[in-house]
Amino acid sequence: MPATAIRLAVIIPVYENWEDTLECLQQLDAQTDRRFSVLLADDGSPKAPPPEILRFPFVRYFRRPNAGFAGNCNRAVREAIADGATHVLLLNNDTLFGTGFMGEWLRAIDGNPEAVMSPVIYWAADPQRVWYSGGSKSILVPFFRLAKSYSQTTSVDILCGCTLLVPVKAWEQLGGLDERYFFYFEDLDFTLRARRAGMECLVLAEKGLRVWHKVHGSFRGTGAWKGHYRLIRSQLFFVRAHYGGLQKALALGLCFLHILVFWLLNLPQMPDGGQLRDAVTRGVRPAASVRV
């Protein structure tokens, strides 16, 4: 695809956390290649953003009722498509990157215009250690991060939604992110569906595309169960949607072992019985088919 035909829209989903959002926008403002637009998709934050968030002329901000990560991204991508985007880059607001970041993405699109792509992502607190890279599908995928240090562009089964480049044609063909996940595993599901549809998924190893993730979300400590109910639900749903036979049985067993281990690690804090039951019920209920 000629570089002049590329119209890249950066989608930043946000729910409060304005401090990181401001830093992310400042990094985009410092890019050496400015051939991109930015949609700041507010998923129903309780309070309006501070004025400095809205001062960037290249940013289009909109706030909609809370719909979860998948639903929020889908709305934002529809806006980008209506504006004429050919490619969208999903970008977490708590990420760090260099001033040549967007230029590298435009070159990557020029070389692989139809591929779904993601860079190697590192821990911001430990810059030399890989946080997520993507990789092959296995029974361990629902339980462990794929954190291999790639030295060259590699075709894989799974990529991370923390920083994910998708051609609009691929997005439309796959129907976007599956909103039944609401939060967690929607990115893994999306890339597995892309592979099933014959699309190429690439992890990119270029240094200029490296991302450092602050990883602010944590289940440990006070209120650990609050976010974990959604993780349990999506984990079970993902296993049922993408595994079969013996692998499915083993993965479901590991899901329940995971719940037990998490429970023990967070004693004396106890889960809410109703919410835990609801998470499991939603994760194993029928009609977990995947759109392709």
N, C-alpha and C positions, 0 to 999 in steps of 0.2 A: 504494500500500500504506500503510495507517495506520501511523504511527510506532510505535504500541503493538504492532504485529504483527511488527516487524522484530527479528530476533535475530541480531546480528552477531558472528561469531567471527573474531578476528585470528589468523592462522597465521604463526608465526615459525619458519622452518626454520633450523636451526643445526648447525654442525659446529665445535666448539671456538669460538674467537674470543669468549671470555666478556666481555672488556672492552667491546666494542661491544654485545653482547647486554644487558649490565647498563645501559648508557646508553639503549638502546632501551626497556627496561622502565621505567626511570625517567621517560622522556618519556610513556609510556602512563599511568603512575601520576599524572602531573601534569595529565591531561586534565580539562577542565571538564565534559565530558559522559561519564559512566561507564557508559553503556548498551552494554557490549560485554564479551566474554570473550576470554581469550588462551590459545592452545595453543602451548607452546614445544616444537617437534618436533626432538629431538636425533637426528641421523642417524648414531648409532654413534660419537660422540666417544670417543677413547681414554681420557679421564679424566672423572670426574664433575664437574659444575659446582661452582663455589665456593658456599658457603652463602648468600651475599647474593643469588644468582640465584633461590633458592627462597623468599625471604622475602615475595614479593608475593602477597597472598591471592587476587588475581584471575587468577593464572597457574596453568595446569595443565601440568605438565612430564611428558613421557614420553620415554624413550630406547629406540630400536629398532636392530636391525642396519643397517649402512650399505646404502642402497638407491639413492643418488643423489638429486638435487634433486627430480625428478619423482616418484619412488617415495615419498620422504619426505613430500612435500606431499599426495600422494594418501592416504596413511595418516592424516595429520593431519585432512584434510577429512572422511574417513569418521568419525573420532572426533567432529568438530564436528557432523556431520549426526545422529549418534546422540544427541547432546546437544540436538538441536532447532534448530540454526542454520538460518536462512533465507538468509543471505548469508555469504560468507567473504571475508576480505581477506588475501591473501598479502602479507607485508611482510618485506623483507630486514632482517636484524638490524643492518646497518651504514648505517642511514638516520637522518636528522634531520628533525624536523617540529615544528610549533607546538602550543600547548596546546589550540587549538580544532580540531585535526585530526580527531578522531573524531566530534565534533559535525557537522562539515562532511560527513563521509562518511554519517552518518545522514540528513542533509538530501538528499544526492545520491541515496541509495537511495529515499527517499520520493518524489522527483521522477522517478526512472527505475528502477523496481523490477525490471525484467526485463533491463536492459542490463549488459553487461560493461564495466567502466570502469577508467581509470587516470589519474593526474594527470600534469602536466608535472614531470619529474624533473631536478634541477640537480646540478652538481658541488658537493660540499661544500667542496672546495679553491678553487673559483671560483664563488661563490654566484649570480652573475648570468648564468652561462653554462649553457645547457641541455645535460644529459647524454643524456637520452632522452625523447622525447615520444610516439612512435608516429606512424603516418601511412599512406600508401598502399603497396600491394604493388607492387614493381618488381624488376627483375633485380638491382638494387644492394642490396636488403634483406639478403641473406646476408653482405654484406661491409662495410657501413657502418651506423653508428647513425643512426636517424631522430631528428634533433635540431632540430625546428622550434619556434619560440616561439609557441604558440597564445594568442590573446586571448579566445577564447570556446569553449564546448563544441562539439566537432566530431566527426562520425562518421568513423571511420577503419577501415582493414583490420587494422592491427597495433598491439598494445599491449605494454607491457613488464611482465614478471613481477616486477620489483623491488617494485612496489606495484600489485596487481591485485585489483579487486573483482569477484567472480563470484556471481550468484544460485545457490543450491543447485540449483534446477531445471535451470539451464543446465549446471552442472557434471555433474549426473547424466546429462543427455541426451547430452553429449559424451564421457562416460566418463572425465572428469578429464584430467590431463596424460598424454601418451603416454610411457610409461616406456622405450620403445626409444631415446629420446634420452639418457637417463640424466642428462646435464648439457649445457646450452646448447641454445637454439632451441626448447625445449619450450613456452615462452610464446608465441613467434611462431606456432608450429604450432597451439596451442590457439585463439588469436584468429582465425586464418585459417579453422579448422574452424567456429568460432562464426559467422563471417560466411557461410560456405558453407551453414550450417544456417538462415540467415535471422535470426540474432540481431544486435542492434545493439551495436557496439563504440564507446565514446565516450572521447575524451581530454578531461579536465576542466581548465579554465583558472583556476578560483577560487584566489585567493591563499592562502586558508586550507588548501588541499589540497596546497600545494607540498611537495615532498620533496627533501632534499639527500642525495645518495648519496656515501659515502666512497670507493667504488670501490677496495677494497683488492686485488682480484684484478688481477694483471698478468702478462703472458707474457714481459716483457722481463727481461733479466738472468739470473742463475744459475738453472738449472733451468727455463728458458723452455719447453722441449719437453714437460715433464711434463704440464702442463695442456693443451697445444696438441693432443695426440693426440685428446683427447675433442672438442675444438672441430672438428677436421678431420672426424672421424666424423659428428658431428651436422650439420655444414654440408653435407656430401655427401648425407646422408639427407634433410635438409630440402629441398634442391634437387630431388632425385628425387621427393619426395612432393608438391611444390606447383608444379612448373613442367613445361611440356610443349613439344614441338616445338622451334623454333629457340631460344626463351628457355632451355629446359632445356639444350640443347647449349652455348649461350654461357655459362650460369651454371656448368656443370660445368668448362668451360675456365677460367673465372675461379677456380674452386676450386683447380685444380692450379697456376695462376699464383700464387695466394695462398700455397700451400705453398712454392713456389720462392722467392718474395720473402721470406717469413718465414725460410727457411733462410739466405738471403744476409745478412739483417739480423742474424742471431744467430751468424754465424761469429766465432770458430773453433769454437764449440760445435756438435756434430753430433748429429743425431737418432739414436735407437736404431732400427736398420733393421727389426727384428722388430715393434716397437710401431708404427712408421709404416706398415708394410705391413698390419698388423692393423687400424689405424684406417681406412685407405683401403678395405680389403676389406669391413669391416663397413658402411662408408658407401655402397658401391655394390652390395652383394649384393642378390639378388631379394627380393621380398615386402616392399617398402617402402610398402605401402598405408596409407592414413590412415583411422582409425576416424571415422565420422560418426554 
